[in-house]
Amino acid sequence: MTAEKRLPFASDYQQGAHPRILERLAAANMEANAGYGMDVHSEDARKLIRAACNAPQAEVHFLVGGTQANAVTIDALLAQWQGVVAASSGHVSVHEAGAIEACGHKVIQLPQRDGKLEAADVDALATSWEQDENREHMVMPGLAYISQPTEYGTLYSLRELTALRAACDKHDMRLYVDGARLAYALAAPSNDVTLADLARLADAFYIGGTKCGALLGEAVVFPKPGTCPHFFTLVKRRGALLAKGMVAGIQFETLFSAGESRGRLVTPVASLCIRSRPTRCLSRWTRSATQRCPHASR
């Protein structure tokens, strides 16, 4: 009797990349491309991402990894006297080795509820700061951080995301979404948040490649151009810019290219739908990955 082949769930980093990505990288290996993401593949990937997000003017930047994407983007979105509001279980709270704090921004933790940050808690915190006569001696809450899915594998609903946007608007705060495993969320049968919703409600978010079929790379999206002036320079300054930017560009170009009968994001765990509407194309592998997972980490 042959031994049963087990599926590895220890982390998202146990395998390389989807074969189609490796094929595309190999095919383009001897092309002469401009550096730093100025190549034709990166530009094509940006166009595909803008179309998928229904955000034709969006700025799209390719960074090397998730921690870099979080640290550089959050730093760019905040003034130097502001901090990040996150759930106590949030990735920036517990699994990024102080990367946010190293940029000079405190992570202000609030209680997690099924891994989520609740709008009412953000509102209460910001109101408390505004009403405190000693607030000039305190870190100002300037941004709400969430991840979709959460560290526990739970999903924010469109109602919850809309409520967070309203709370942020009430207190002149930014809303940022960590999308390291965003493809899993988009493909989950219970999900009702699309890429277009994220582009409409978030000030910035990123689409994960490293955990979703690519060798490396994350696509940071600013739906409104000019949200963070000189962001490219900040990426370079923080060491998060690929000199051979076409490596990321080719991968996202492949991930967002049309496959089979519908546009799909190709990943080792499933063909995850990443176009404007969530579908039920989730495989049993990804379904397991999007269940509540108390020990999830990057």
VMD Tcl script that draws the C-alpha trace (Angstrom):
set ca {
  {0.00 0.00 0.00}
  {1.41 3.36 -0.98}
  {1.68 6.03 1.69}
  {-0.90 8.80 1.53}
  {0.53 12.03 0.18}
  {0.00 14.80 2.71}
  {-0.55 18.43 1.89}
  {1.87 20.76 3.74}
  {0.26 23.58 5.73}
  {3.18 24.61 7.97}
  {3.63 27.90 6.07}
  {3.13 29.61 2.73}
  {6.84 29.37 1.95}
  {7.47 25.66 1.51}
  {7.32 25.65 -2.28}
  {8.61 27.84 -5.09}
  {6.18 29.29 -7.61}
  {3.46 28.23 -10.00}
  {4.98 26.50 -13.06}
  {3.39 29.07 -15.39}
  {5.29 31.84 -13.64}
  {8.56 29.93 -13.94}
  {7.85 29.38 -17.63}
  {7.20 33.08 -18.21}
  {10.34 34.08 -16.31}
  {12.43 31.63 -18.30}
  {10.96 32.82 -21.59}
  {11.79 36.44 -20.78}
  {15.18 35.68 -19.24}
  {17.30 37.06 -22.09}
  {15.10 40.07 -22.84}
  {16.68 43.49 -22.39}
  {14.33 45.25 -19.96}
  {14.52 48.60 -18.22}
  {15.25 48.37 -14.50}
  {13.40 49.33 -11.33}
  {9.93 48.40 -12.60}
  {10.05 50.63 -15.67}
  {9.86 47.65 -18.03}
  {6.98 46.69 -20.32}
  {5.98 43.70 -18.20}
  {5.59 45.78 -15.05}
  {3.57 48.38 -16.93}
  {1.32 45.68 -18.37}
  {0.85 44.25 -14.87}
  {-0.12 47.71 -13.58}
  {-2.74 48.05 -16.30}
  {-4.18 44.63 -15.46}
  {-4.32 45.45 -11.75}
  {-5.98 48.82 -12.38}
  {-8.60 47.10 -14.51}
  {-9.24 44.40 -11.90}
  {-9.63 47.08 -9.21}
  {-11.81 49.33 -11.39}
  {-9.36 52.10 -10.53}
  {-7.95 53.40 -13.82}
  {-5.86 56.12 -12.16}
  {-4.41 53.98 -9.38}
  {-0.71 54.01 -8.64}
  {0.77 50.51 -8.45}
  {4.22 49.79 -7.03}
  {5.98 46.42 -6.79}
  {7.92 45.77 -3.57}
  {10.04 42.80 -2.58}
  {8.03 41.45 0.37}
  {5.19 41.86 2.82}
  {7.05 43.37 5.77}
  {8.66 45.90 3.44}
  {5.27 46.70 1.90}
  {3.73 47.31 5.31}
  {6.60 49.33 6.72}
  {7.18 51.57 3.71}
  {3.50 52.19 2.96}
  {2.48 52.86 6.56}
  {5.43 55.20 7.03}
  {4.48 57.06 3.85}
  {0.83 57.39 4.89}
  {1.55 58.77 8.36}
  {2.95 62.00 9.71}
  {5.91 61.53 12.02}
  {3.82 62.16 15.14}
  {1.16 59.58 14.26}
  {0.74 55.91 15.09}
  {-0.92 52.80 13.68}
  {-4.09 51.34 15.20}
  {-4.19 47.54 14.87}
  {-5.79 44.53 16.47}
  {-3.66 42.89 19.15}
  {-3.38 39.85 16.87}
  {-2.55 41.95 13.80}
  {0.56 41.09 11.87}
  {2.22 44.46 12.48}
  {1.48 44.00 16.18}
  {3.16 40.65 16.67}
  {5.04 39.27 13.65}
  {7.11 42.02 12.07}
  {9.89 42.37 14.62}
  {9.17 46.04 15.29}
  {9.44 47.05 11.61}
  {6.75 49.70 12.01}
  {8.28 51.05 15.21}
  {11.67 51.16 13.50}
  {10.16 53.70 11.10}
  {9.18 55.86 14.09}
  {5.51 54.93 14.42}
  {3.98 53.31 17.47}
  {1.59 50.40 16.95}
  {-1.44 51.14 19.14}
  {-3.08 47.81 19.90}
  {-6.80 47.30 20.39}
  {-8.52 44.04 21.43}
  {-9.04 41.61 18.58}
  {-12.45 40.09 18.00}
  {-12.07 36.91 15.93}
  {-8.84 38.45 14.72}
  {-10.55 41.63 13.56}
  {-10.32 45.32 14.37}
  {-13.77 46.75 15.03}
  {-14.90 50.17 13.85}
  {-16.48 51.01 17.21}
  {-13.16 50.43 18.97}
  {-11.29 52.63 16.48}
  {-13.89 55.35 16.97}
  {-13.65 55.14 20.76}
  {-9.86 55.29 20.74}
  {-9.71 58.28 18.40}
  {-12.45 60.09 20.31}
  {-10.60 59.50 23.58}
  {-7.42 60.99 22.09}
  {-9.26 64.01 20.72}
  {-10.91 64.71 24.08}
  {-7.76 64.25 26.15}
  {-6.29 67.57 27.22}
  {-2.85 65.97 27.28}
  {-3.09 64.69 23.69}
  {-0.10 66.74 22.56}
  {1.97 64.49 24.81}
  {0.52 61.36 23.21}
  {0.83 59.50 19.91}
  {-1.97 60.52 17.58}
  {-3.89 57.63 15.96}
  {-3.45 58.26 12.25}
  {-4.14 55.00 10.47}
  {-6.17 51.83 10.93}
  {-4.40 48.65 9.86}
  {-6.23 45.45 8.96}
  {-5.38 42.34 6.97}
  {-7.70 40.45 4.65}
  {-7.89 37.65 5.66}
  {-6.88 38.18 9.29}
  {-4.15 36.32 11.12}
  {-6.87 33.94 12.30}
  {-8.13 33.31 8.78}
  {-11.36 35.26 9.34}
  {-12.72 37.67 6.75}
  {-13.89 41.27 6.95}
  {-17.32 41.67 5.42}
  {-18.18 44.61 3.18}
  {-20.32 45.98 6.02}
  {-17.39 45.82 8.46}
  {-15.00 47.38 5.97}
  {-17.46 50.18 5.23}
  {-17.85 50.83 8.97}
  {-14.07 51.06 9.38}
  {-13.93 53.55 6.50}
  {-16.59 55.67 8.20}
  {-14.71 55.60 11.51}
  {-11.49 56.64 9.79}
  {-13.21 59.46 7.92}
  {-14.78 60.71 11.16}
  {-11.33 61.15 12.69}
  {-9.30 62.03 9.58}
  {-7.46 58.69 9.67}
  {-6.16 56.52 6.85}
  {-7.31 52.94 6.21}
  {-4.69 50.42 5.07}
  {-5.25 46.78 4.14}
  {-2.50 44.15 4.30}
  {-3.25 41.72 1.48}
  {-0.49 39.15 1.86}
  {-3.08 36.38 1.45}
  {-5.68 38.49 -0.34}
  {-6.21 35.92 -3.08}
  {-7.46 33.46 -0.47}
  {-10.02 35.97 0.76}
  {-11.19 36.90 -2.73}
  {-11.83 33.25 -3.52}
  {-13.58 32.32 -0.28}
  {-17.27 31.45 -0.83}
  {-18.36 33.64 2.10}
  {-16.43 36.70 0.91}
  {-18.35 39.76 -0.29}
  {-15.42 42.20 -0.60}
  {-14.00 42.67 -4.09}
  {-10.85 44.36 -5.33}
  {-13.04 47.23 -6.50}
  {-14.43 47.54 -2.96}
  {-10.92 47.71 -1.54}
  {-9.97 50.37 -4.08}
  {-13.06 52.37 -3.16}
  {-12.75 52.10 0.62}
  {-9.02 51.88 1.44}
  {-6.40 54.59 1.11}
  {-3.91 51.89 0.22}
  {-3.68 48.12 0.11}
  {-1.39 45.51 -1.28}
  {-1.97 42.39 -3.32}
  {0.24 39.58 -2.13}
  {2.30 37.60 -4.60}
  {4.75 35.77 -2.34}
  {2.05 33.75 -0.58}
  {-0.14 33.34 -3.64}
  {1.89 31.63 -6.33}
  {4.81 33.99 -6.97}
  {8.45 33.55 -6.02}
  {8.41 36.99 -4.41}
  {6.83 40.40 -4.66}
  {3.82 42.39 -3.52}
  {1.80 44.98 -5.45}
  {1.03 48.10 -3.40}
  {-2.01 49.96 -4.73}
  {-2.90 53.60 -4.08}
  {-6.38 54.00 -5.64}
  {-6.07 57.80 -5.68}
  {-2.93 59.11 -7.41}
  {-0.80 61.44 -5.34}
  {-1.78 59.85 -2.02}
  {1.89 59.41 -1.13}
  {4.14 61.75 -3.15}
  {7.56 60.37 -4.06}
  {6.61 56.87 -2.91}
  {9.06 55.31 -5.39}
  {11.89 57.19 -3.70}
  {10.73 56.04 -0.27}
  {10.69 52.42 -1.49}
  {14.26 52.83 -2.70}
  {15.31 54.47 0.56}
  {13.92 51.57 2.59}
  {15.69 48.93 0.49}
  {12.43 47.50 -0.84}
  {12.98 48.19 -4.55}
  {13.99 45.47 -7.00}
  {16.67 46.60 -9.44}
  {15.51 43.85 -11.81}
  {11.92 45.00 -11.47}
  {10.78 42.89 -14.40}
  {11.03 39.85 -12.12}
  {8.06 41.12 -10.12}
  {6.38 42.60 -13.17}
  {6.39 39.33 -15.10}
  {4.97 37.46 -12.13}
  {2.04 39.84 -11.57}
  {1.48 40.05 -15.31}
  {1.09 36.27 -15.25}
  {-1.07 36.22 -12.11}
  {-3.51 38.72 -13.58}
  {-3.56 37.36 -17.11}
  {-6.76 35.69 -18.32}
  {-6.80 31.95 -17.78}
  {-9.30 29.36 -18.96}
  {-12.70 31.03 -19.42}
  {-12.28 33.76 -16.79}
  {-9.61 36.10 -15.49}
  {-7.92 34.32 -12.61}
  {-5.04 34.60 -10.25}
  {-3.02 31.43 -10.66}
  {-1.67 29.92 -7.44}
  {-0.29 26.55 -6.37}
  {-3.28 25.96 -4.09}
  {-6.07 26.85 -6.52}
  {-7.10 28.95 -9.47}
  {-8.29 31.84 -7.33}
  {-10.69 34.29 -8.89}
  {-9.30 37.82 -8.58}
  {-11.53 39.76 -10.90}
  {-14.28 42.10 -9.85}
  {-16.67 39.54 -8.38}
  {-15.90 36.76 -5.87}
  {-16.72 33.28 -7.14}
  {-16.87 29.77 -5.78}
  {-13.75 28.54 -7.52}
  {-12.12 27.74 -4.18}
  {-10.40 24.39 -3.89}
  {-10.35 22.26 -0.77}
  {-6.74 23.36 -0.17}
  {-7.55 27.05 -0.08}
  {-10.75 26.42 1.88}
  {-8.63 24.91 4.63}
  {-6.25 27.86 4.50}
  {-9.03 30.37 5.03}
  {-10.46 28.77 8.16}
  {-9.70 30.26 11.55}
  {-6.07 29.52 12.36}
  {-4.93 30.79 15.78}
  {-1.26 30.09 15.10}
  {-1.04 31.65 11.66}
  {2.05 33.76 11.10}
  {4.40 34.85 8.33}
}
mol new
graphics top color blue
foreach p $ca { graphics top sphere $p radius 0.5 }
foreach p [lrange $ca 0 end-1] q [lrange $ca 1 end] { graphics top cylinder $p $q radius 0.2 }
display resetview
